[in-house]
Amino acid sequence: CDPMGPGETLGLIRQTLRGLGWLASPIHGESAALEPAERLRTRISRSLSAGDAERVAEFLCEVCMTQSFDSPRLRAARQDARLMQHQIRQAFFDFLRAECKREPVVWFIDNLHWVDAASMRLVRDALHELHHLPLLILATARPQIHQRFPWLLDDPQYRTVPLSALEGLACQQIVRD
């Protein structure tokens, strides 16, 4: 996943979910007539109760701006930023839990240093809250990430693997190939 830029709130989460395709195109073997939320609900209902699948679909579609719902819980969350933040966090984690029950998940994030603060909090919290699941979050970032998110340096779940710069001949070969 390549985040759009530092200013788009929940941009990383939106791009990740849209990139999976369920919110934009049919799941393999399903009708194109299904709405995005129904495709998502179908996928996660294999691991979640019907009520939880409905809630997760509502809030993740709200993040992705793909389909609008008018449920009482969504109306309430739209009136209270803290409640919306909590519901989105819970829905995203329930989604990740459901996916990890199906199979191990690798979430690749390119340019983590450009991620917005709200998305970064979800990444951080996922590292801690879902550590017992088969979930690997692999990200690339420039060293400046520690200026934007200094807490990374103290986080035991976070590992850094510094890479050295490519030399001139290696760069030329990449351009040629």
MOGIPE-V495505 format. One record per pair of residues at least 12 apart in sequence whose C-alpha atoms are under 8 Angstrom apart, sorted by the first residue. I is the first residue (numbers start at 1). J is the second residue. D is the distance in whole Angstrom. If there is no record, write none. Layout:
I|J|D, I|J|D
//
This chain:
1|15|7, 1|16|6, 1|19|8, 1|107|8, 1|108|6, 1|109|5, 1|110|6, 2|15|8, 2|109|6, 2|110|5, 2|111|6, 3|15|7, 3|109|8, 3|110|7, 3|111|7, 3|112|7, 3|114|7, 3|115|6, 4|114|8, 4|115|8, 5|114|5, 5|115|6, 5|116|7, 6|114|5, 6|115|5, 6|116|5, 6|117|8, 7|116|6, 8|116|6, 9|116|6, 9|117|7, 9|118|6, 9|119|7, 10|63|7, 10|116|7, 10|118|6, 10|119|5, 11|115|7, 11|116|7, 11|119|7, 12|115|6, 12|116|7, 12|119|6, 13|63|8, 13|119|6, 14|63|6, 14|64|5, 15|64|8, 17|64|7, 18|64|7, 22|36|6, 22|39|6, 22|40|6, 23|36|4, 23|37|7, 23|39|7, 23|40|7, 23|61|8, 23|66|7, 24|36|6, 26|39|7, 27|39|7, 35|67|8, 36|61|8, 36|66|7, 36|67|7, 37|57|5, 37|58|7, 37|61|6, 37|67|7, 38|57|8, 40|57|6, 41|53|5, 41|54|6, 41|56|8, 41|57|6, 44|95|7, 44|98|6, 44|99|7, 46|98|8, 47|98|5, 47|99|8, 47|101|7, 47|102|8, 48|98|7, 55|91|7, 56|90|8, 56|91|5, 56|92|7, 56|94|7, 56|95|7, 57|91|8, 58|74|7, 59|74|7, 59|87|7, 59|88|6, 59|91|6, 60|88|7, 60|91|7, 60|92|7, 63|88|8, 89|122|7, 93|126|7, 93|130|8, 97|130|8, 97|133|7, 100|133|6, 100|134|6, 100|135|7, 103|134|8, 104|133|8, 104|134|5, 104|135|6, 105|134|6, 105|135|5, 105|136|6, 106|135|6, 106|136|5, 106|137|6, 106|138|7, 107|135|8, 107|136|6, 107|137|5, 107|138|6, 108|137|6, 108|138|5, 108|139|6, 109|137|8, 109|138|6, 109|139|4, 109|140|6, 110|139|6, 110|140|5, 110|141|7, 111|139|7, 111|140|5, 111|141|5, 111|142|7, 112|139|6, 112|140|6, 112|141|5, 112|142|8, 112|145|7, 113|141|5, 113|142|6, 113|144|7, 113|145|5, 113|148|7, 127|157|6, 128|157|7
//
